[in-house]
Amino acid sequence: MQKQMKWPLILFAIGVFMAALDNGIITSSLTTLNASFGVSPTWGAWTITLYTLGLAVSVPIAGKLSDRYGRKKLFLIEVALFGIGSLLVALSTSFTFFLIARVIQALGGGGIFIIASSYVLSKFPAERQGTALGLLGGMNGVAAILGPNVGAFILDLTGNWHWLFLINVPIAILLFIAGIRFIQEEQELNRAAVDWSGIAVLTLGVLSLMYSFSNLDGVNMLQSLGSPMFYGFFLAGVILLVLFYFMEKRLEGSEREPVVSTQLLGIASFRWTLLIAFFSGAILASVIFIPGFVEQYLGVSNTASGYWFTPLALASGIGAAGGGFLVDRRGPIWTLSVAGLLSAIGFLLFPLWVEQIWQFVIASTLVGIGFGMMLGAPVNVLVTEQAGENNKGIAVATSSLFRQMAMAIAPTIFAGFLARSFINLGSNIQAGFADKGIQVPPEMLQQYASGGSSGSDVSSLTEGLSQIPDEGIRDVLLQAVHQTTGEGYNGLFWSAVVFSVLTLVAALITGRLRQKEKSHHVKSVSTNG
């Protein structure tokens, strides 16, 4: 690899890892943060929600501005914003200031992956794009998985949550200096006027849509769908996005270039690729729940569960690198088909087979390789095929936006399976006592059932039940909790199987559409010729 391409790729990979790590790293310190600022867990959740929303907003903006002002300038701006945001987060003296700083941090982190992918697609030869994009996707996936464990390690080592963010500052400074030195700007810039009104409407539409899903209740899903906080913001988001489409359509051929080309949206294979990006985001969101499965269902202690998560992280890195290699050799459709199949098989093993930790390692490795192959290379290659040089940045940004939206929406669905399963805890306890022939007063049965009705902390519930002196009653209760937890995770994993199969089907449909579009293009060229 030539030196002028190798160094930028290394810098981009470090930047992608740094930005992706931060959203996961904070999850391990939420309790500490909430206590530090004296806020409730509900308010504390906004530290993650606002960061996710900030990432989603920055994606289309960074993609469009990189096409106009250059990838090097935007990369430096994004890194600087992320570093400044990290410093402000660490120095926060109030929770309000903390949230504002998190938004600044997210606006910087969201565009780094877009700029890096766009650079690879523009500068690398076609036969090596997959490998390079696989590296970026691997860094993105591995960082997202390892984030909670890295956060827990830093917190245990320093005893201070501020270091979770201060550690970003020197990395950002080094990246900024190295970026000035090693990234060469040879991009042909798009000089069309920026459609700021379109960016504003798109931003408000995405924010409204994503915020609506944050108001859903996983336990009472149907009831929360009728809540004004959901359907009000959902309808507003849909209306704004429809308005955005017609605003962009009117700009086609004018002096101002649209944020998203409506001509691209009119291509069937492009639309299906966006759907694949959405499905892959949902799959990545499901992986976030696997550490809980290891701890709550397999019974591994919270101090050791992170170690058993390592095979999944390594497998995702191998999958991303292998996926990039396969894109170069066999093409993106073949790669996505294999990825969807492996992911589906891996997730299928969880409800049907996994009962021991060694079985978990096998299943999670298949899942890691499968979803790792989806990240980075195949989707980005597909989405930019017909974008043209001036629209590659926004094409990648659009697919990343769809993935980011899925990562914000899907956790509510997955968490709902876990929460709703504990509605059945009482009946599982009653059935367990009946099987053992143990007579328990109804008021005591109700007490046991209500102890875990929320399902919010299975580990604490199990620990409490373990203190019951009567061995027979204790065993029945622990088995009922184990069964109920398994039912919740089984629903989650079955839904992940569905998303994996949908990825496979969408990839096959996209492949057929690509063939038709290429055939049509060849015919039109020969006719015009």
N, C-alpha and C positions, 0 to 999 in steps of 0.2 A: 504494500500500500504506500502510495506517495506520501512524503512527509507533510505536504500542505493539506492533505485530506485526513491523515492519521491524527494529528494533534487536535484539530477542531472536533473530530468524532469523540476523542477522549474527553475533551472539555464538556461537550454536550452530554455525554454519558454521565459524567459526575454531576452536572447540573440537574439532569433528569432524576438521578438517584436522590439527590438532596431535596428536591421539591416533593417527590412522591413519598419520601420517608416521613415527612413532617405531619401528614394527616393521620398516619398510623401511630406515630411516636407519642402523640398526646393522649391517646386512649388509655394508656397505662397510668396516666397521672391525673385523670379527671377528678378522682376523689380528693387528691391533694390540692388541686387547683380550686375546687369548690370550697374546701375548708379554708384555704388561704384568703379567698375573697369573701367568704361568708355568704355564698349563694346556694340555692337549692339545686339538686341534680337536674331539674327541668331547665333552669337557666344555664346551668353548666353545659348542657348539651349543645347550646348555641356556639360554643367554641369550635365544635366540629361542623355544625350546620352552616355557619357563616363562612368558614373556610371552604367548604364544598361549593357554596353559592358563588364565592369569589373566584374559585377555579373555573366554574362554568361560564361566568361573565367574561373572564379574561381570555378565554379560548378563542372566540371569534374575533375579538378586538386585536389580539396579538397576531392571529393568522392574516388578517387583512392588512394591518400596518406593516408587517414584515414584507409583504409583497410590494408595498409602496416605498418604505424607507430603508429597507435592507435588513437581512437577517442578523448581521453583525451588530448593528445599532440596537435592534430590538432585543437581542440576546443580552447585551450589556445592560440595557434598561431593566429588563426582567430580573436579572441577577442582582442589580443594585436595589430594586424595589424589594426583592425577597430578603436581602441582607438588612436593609433599613427596617423592614417590617419585623424581622426576627429580633433585632435590637430593641425596637419599641415594645414588642411583646414582653421581652425579658425585663424591661425597665418599668413595666406597667405598675401603677400605684392604685388603680381602681379597675373594677371589672368592665366598666364602659370603655375606658381607654384600652384595656386588653382586647376587647372585641374589635374596636376600630383598627388596632394594630394587626390583628389576625386577618382582616380584610385586605390591608395593604400587603401583607405577606402573601396572601393567596393571589392577588392581582399580579404579583411578580412570579410566583411559582407556576401558575397555570399555563403560561405561554412557552415555557422552556421546551417542553416535549414537542409542541407544534413546530417551533422554529428549528429544532434539531432534526425532526423528520423531514421537514420541507427542504432543509439543506442537503440531506442525504439524497432525496429524490431528484434534486436539481444538479448536484455536483458529481455523484457517483455514477459509473457506468451501469447500465440496466442489469448486467449479470452479477453485480456485486451489491446492489441496493438491498436485497433481501437480507444478506448477512449483517450489513450495517444496521438496518432497521430492527433486526432481531436482537442485536446488542442493546439498542435503546429500549426496546420493549421488555427485554429481560431485566434491565436495571429498574424500569418502572414497576414491573410485577414483583420482583424480589423485594424492593424497598417497601411496597405496600404491605407485603406479608410480614416482613421482619420488623416493621415499625413498632408494634406494641412491645416486642421483646427488647429491642434496642432502647426504647423509652424506659422500660422497667430496669434495665441494666444501668442506665445513666442515673436514674432516680435512686437506685440502691447505692451506687458508687458515691454520689455527691450529696444525697439527702436534700436536694434543692431543685425545685422544678424549673428555676430560671435557666439552669444549664442545658435544659432540653432545647432552648432557643439560642442561647449565647454561642453554642457550638457551631451554629450556622454562619455566624458573622465572619470568622477568619476564612472559612471555606468560600464564602461569597466574595470576599476581598481578593483571594488568590485567583478565583475564577475570573473575576473582572479584569485583573491585571493580565492574566494569561490570555484572555479573550482578545484584548487589545493587541497583544503581541502575535498570536498564532492564527487567529481567524482572518482569512483574506476575503475581502468583499469584492466579488466579481459578478454580482447579480445584476441583471438588467431590470431596473426598477420600473414599476408601474406608476406613471405620472398622472393618472386620472385623479380627479378630485375625490377626497374621501367622503363617503356617504354617512356623515355623522348622525343624521336623523334616523337612518336605517339602523345604525349601530345602537342608538338609544332605544328604539322600539323593540329590537331583538333582545336587548339586555333586559328591558322591563318584562317582556313576554316570557323569557326563560326564567327569570327570578320569580315571577308570579306562578308559573307552572310548577316549578320545583318547590316553592313554599307551600303550595296547596297540598302536595304529597307529604310534606313534613307534618301536616295536621291530621293525618290519618292515624287511627288507633288500630293496632294489629289485632287486638282482642275483639273489639266491636267494629269490624271493618265496614259492614253494611250500614250501621248506624252513623259512623263517622263520614261515610260518603254523602250522607244527607246533611252534614253540617255546613253552615254558611262559610265557615273558615276554610272548608275544602272547595265546595263547588263555586263559591264566589271568586276565589283566586284562580281556580282551574279555568272557569269560563273567561275570566279576564285575560289569562295567559293565552288561551286558544284564540280569542278575538285579536289580541295584539300580534300573534304570530301570523294569522291570516292577513291582517293589515300589512304586516311586514312583507309578506309575499307579493301583494299587489303593488306596494311601494317600490319593491325591487324590480318587478316586471316592467313598470313604467320607465325605469332608468336604463333598460337595455338599449344600447345604441346612442345614449346621450353622453355628454361630457363627463358626468359623474358616473363612476362605475359602481354597480351594486355590491353590497357586502357579500352576498351569496348569489352566484349566477343562476338565474331561473332557468337558463338553458341546461345547466348541469342537473338541476332538479327535475327537468323534463326527461332525462335519460333514465330508463327503467333500471339498468344495472347499477347506476349511481344510488338510486333510492333503496334498492335491495342491499347494497353495501352499507348504507347508513343503518339499516335494520340489523345487519350482522354486528355492526359496532355496538348497537344497543344491547343485543343479546350477550355479547362478550362482556359488557359492563355488568350485566346482571349476574353472570357467572363469577366474575371477580368479586362481586359483593357477597356472594354465597360463601366464598372461601374464607371471608373474615370471621364467619361463625364456627369454623372448624376447631380453633383452640378451645372454645367453650365445650364442644363435643368431647374432646380429649379429657377435659377436666371433669365435666358434669356427668357424662355417660360412661366413659371408660375408667373413671375414678383415679386419674393421675393427678398428683398434687399440683397446685398452681405454680409452685417453684420449678417443677420438672416438666410441666406441659409444654413450655416454650421450646425445650430441647427436642421434643418429639415432633415439633412443627418444622424443624430444620429440613428434613427430607422433602417436604412439600416446597419449601422455598428454593432448595437446590434444583428440584425437578422443574420448577417453573423457569429458572434460569437456563437449564439445559433445553427445555422445550422452546424457549424464545430463540436461542441460538440455532437449534435444529430447525425451527420453523423458518428462520431467515435463510438457512442453507437450502431448505426444500423449495422455498419460493424461487430462488435462483435456478434450481435444477428442474423442478416439476411445475412451478407456477402457483399462484395464490389460491386458486380454487381447490386444487388437489390438497394443498397444505391445510386449508380451512376444513375440508371434509375429514381429513385424518384427525385434526384437532378436535372437532365436534364429536367424532366417534370415540376417541380416547377419553375425553371428558365425560361423555355419557356413561361409558363403561365404569369409569372410576367412581362417579357419583352413585351409580346403580349398586355397586358393591357395598356402600355404606348401609343402606336399609336391609339388604338381603344377606349380608355375610359378616360384616365387621362386628366382632365382639371382643377381640383381643388386640393388644397394641401392635403386634407384628402384622396382623391383617390390616390395621389402620395404615401402616407404613406403605403397604402395597397399593391400597386404594388411593391414598393421598398422592402417591407418586404418579399414578396414572392421571389423576386430576391435574396435578401440577404441570406435567408435560403437555396435557391437552390445552389448558387455558393459557399456558406460556406460549404455545405456538400461535395462539390467536393474537397476542399482543404485538404491536409494532409493525411487523413486515407485511403480512398478507392484506390486511384491511387498508393500510396506507398505499400500497401498490395499486390495489383495485380502485380506491377512491380518487386517485390522481391520474388514472389512465387517460381520461378525456378532458382533464382540467386545463391543459395548456400551461406554459411556463408561468404566466402571470397570475394564475389562480390556484397553484399548488398549495400555497400556504393556507388559503381559506378552505380548500377542499379537505385538507388534513384536519383543520380546525373544526369543520362541520362534523366529521366522523367522531372526533374526540369529544365534541359537545354531546352527541348522542350517547356515547359511552359514559360520560360523566353524569348525564341525566339518569341513566339506568342505575349507576352506582348510588345515586341519591334516593331513587324511588324504591329499588328492590329490597333494601334492608327492612323497610316497614312490612313488606310482604313476608319475608323470611322470619322476622321476629314474631310476626303474628302466629305462625305455626307453633312456635315454642310457648307463647303466652296462652293460646287457646287450648293446648294439650292439657294444661293444669286444671281446666274445667272438669276433666275426667278423673282427677286425682281421687276424689271421694268415692266414685264407683269402683276404681281400681283397688282402693283400700278395702272397701266392703267385700269385693270378690275374693281378695286375698284372705281376709278373716274367715269367710265362708268355706274356702278350700281347706283351711287349717282347722276348722271346727272351733274357732275361738269366738266366744261371746263377748261383745263389747257394747256397753251402754250407748244409745244413740247420741247423747250429748258429747261423749268422749270421741265418738267417730267424727262428729261434726268439727270438733276441736282439731283433730289430726288433719282433716281435709282442708280446713281453712288456713292451716299453717303454711301451706305452699300454694294457695290459690292464685297468687300473682305470678308465680314462676320466676320471679325476678332474681332470686339468689338461691340456686339449687344447692350450691356448696354449703351455705350456712344452714339451710334446711336439713341436709343430710347430716351435717355435724351435730345439729341439735337432736335429731332423732337417734343418733348413735349413743346418746347419753341415757336412753330409756333402759331401766334395769331389767325389765322382763324380756328375756331373749326372744320368745315367740312373737310378742307384739312388735318388738324392734325389727325383727327380720321381715315381717309382713309389711311394715311401713316402709322400710328401706327398699324392698323389692317393688312396692307400688310406685315409689318416687322414681326408681330406675326405669320401670316400665313406662311411666308417664313421660319422662324425659326422652326416652327412646322414640315414643310416638311423635313428639314434637319435632325432633331432629329428622325422623323419617319423612315427615311432610316436607321439611325444608329441602332434604336431599332429592326427593322425588321431583320437586319443582325445579331444582338445578338440572336434573336429568332432562326435563322438558325443554329448558333453555338451551341445553347442549344439542338436543335433537333438532330444535328450531334453527340453531346455527348451521348444522349439517344440511338441513333441507334448504335454507336460504342460500347457502353456498352453491348447492347444485343448481338451484333456479338461476342464480346470478351467472353461473357458468353457461347455461343455455342461452340466456339473454345476451351475454357477451358475444357468443358465436353468431347469433342473429344480427347483432349490431355491426360486427365486423364484416359479415357477409353483405349486409345492406350498404356499408361504406364502400366496399370493393366494387359493388355493382354501380353505385352512383358515380364513383371515380371513373370507371370504364365507360359509362354512358356520357359523362361530361367530356371525357378525353376524346 
